[in-house]
Amino acid sequence: MAGNIDPRSAPAEEETLRKSEEVTTLPGAASPPEPADSLSNIRRLAAEGDAEAQYNLGCIYDEGQGVPQDHAEAARWFRLAAE
């Protein structure tokens, strides 16, 4: 009959959902790498001359994302990216 739920099946369904949400770590696995778009990684790449990272760093300073908003610093990175 539609709409009827067997209360005996609820705990099993909850257990299945809980297990599907767990993160599995393989034995001996290294910790996850730092995200490629982390601020420290973008700064490193920008300092090494990566134009895309320089542009992204300009956007970060222009919008104040995780750093104090600084339009002059943003313009500096945009100029470097354009060269």
Secondary structure by P-SEA (a helix, b strand, c coil): ccccccccaaaaaaaaaaaaabbbbcccccccccccccaaaaaaaaaaccaaaaaaaaaaaaacccccccaaaaaaaaaaaac
